[in-house]
Amino acid sequence: MEAKVVATVLIVLFLTLGGEAAAKICHDHSQTFKGMCFHTSNCIACCTNEGYTGGYCKPFTYRCMCTKDCGGDSPPDDPPPAMPTSPAATTTVA
């Protein structure tokens, strides 16, 4: 009986943890931010102008770091092709 409980708990644990997919985030130094970075909002503004999706002030070094999604397990950007709504849309009359 105890073995069944342990097995059930392990199966539930694997199912809940295995379903998560995290996107890989790349970090690069901003090319346009000048000076020491104290306010993340200023850093984000520079990074978005450089084509990144975000940015932050790196602790201790006070450098502006830009961020973007660079792959990983995220879904593709292109939507799947549209399916016909009715069978008549796929048939041709000769």
Summary of the structure (lengths in Angstrom):
residues: 94
radius of gyration: 24.1
end to end distance: 68.3
largest distance: 74.3
contacts: 183
relative contact order: 0.17
helix: 32%
strand: 23%
